[in-house]
Structure formats: structure tokens, C-alpha cells
Amino acid sequence: MSAPVTLPALKVLFSRQQIADRVAEIGRQIDRDYAGQSIVLLGVLKGAAIFLADLARNISIDCTFDFVAVSSYGKGQKTSGAVKLIKDVDQPIEGKHVIVVEDILDTGLTLDFLHKLFQQHQPRSLRIAALLDKPSRRMVKIEADYVGFKIPNQFVLGYGMDYAERFRNLPDICLMPPDYPE
Ligand code: IMP
């Protein structure tokens, strides 16, 4: 068995309470915007899994889940620029109100790709909910309809977000230590 991994001391950017409060606000907003209608929450694996789980429990209107997966950053912090669909939706979204749920809107390449792809499926409406938004990193013009927090160009971990697949389980959103080994 390999030696236990010690987590570095991480600086908290948003605490679990701040996240819970903001996610509850977004849930209430979605309830108001789609009152009396049904929606599909379409999560982007794996980073958005925790956000979707919490957001869904703050939504009272009729709602179903689906998930897609795209090729990601891999092990580092740099994007290759190429986005590839690894897992498609399980149920058709044609004629439905769809909210794509994503952890971070960073360069925008992922959500731009997904938005264009899902538009071709002719949903009744298509919106984006991103927990975090890094506007200064944007490479393509795309905005989210629901944003948890806007942040500067910082690499973050926790609440679903990873570095080389680790740290997703942290309950707070933390800052990547500048001296963390690549
Ligand atoms: P985009 O295509 O550049 O907008 O990147 C979207 C994806 O990059 C997100 O869904 C995350 O998986 C990943 N990503 C971007 N910034 C961070 C970060 O600060 N921490 C962890 N993952 C990130």
C-alpha cells in the first residue's frame, strides 16, 4: 500500500456557508424564472457534480437530471483548447427547458462547444449556470445566465473542482497553493 497523502494547507476563497447561501439564491432565481414549468439540469462531469447536487436541492419546480462529459484539462492547469464530447445526454432534450450546469466558466471553450452542440438538439430554451466565472480568461464570447461568484485569474480547488483529479471532495472552494508541484 502506498503512503498516505498529506493535503497541503489551503487558503479558503469561499467557505461552505458562502457557497450554500449563493447556491440557494440561484435555486430561488431558477424557481422564479421557470415557475410552473419543467426543466432539465444538464451537468458537465465531473466538476459540476457537487454544484448540481446542491443546486437541485434548492429548486422546487419539476426537474430532471442528465450529464455529459467532455475532454478536460488533463493533469495540469493549462487547456489544450480542444474540446471533445466523451459522454452524450441519455435523454433527448428537444423541446425541453435545459440549464447546463458547469463548475467554472474559464476560457469559455467548453461551454461554447456545448452550447452550440445542444442548440442543434432544438431545446425549448437553453441557459447556463456556472458556479464560478473567470471573465479575464475568456477566449470566446460566452456568458452564463446564472453565476455563483466572479473571480480573478486564480486556480481553485474543491467543491467538485480538481487538480489532477484530486481535491474535488473539499467542502470549501480553496486557492491552489502557488508552490504546489506540477
Ligand atoms: P474552459 O473551457 O476554459 O472554460 O474550462 C472549463 C473547465 O476547465 C472547467 O469546467 C474546469 O473543469 C476547468 N477549470 C478551469 N479553471 C479551473 C480551476 O481554477 N480549477 C479547476 N478546474 C478549472
Boltz pocket constraint, residues with backbone or C-beta under 6 A from the ligand:
constraints:
  - pocket:
      binder: B
      contacts: [[A, 47], [A, 72], [A, 73], [A, 79], [A, 102], [A, 103], [A, 104], [A, 105], [A, 106], [A, 107], [A, 108], [A, 109], [A, 110], [A, 111], [A, 154], [A, 155], [A, 156], [A, 157], [A, 161], [A, 162], [A, 163]]
      max_distance: 6.0
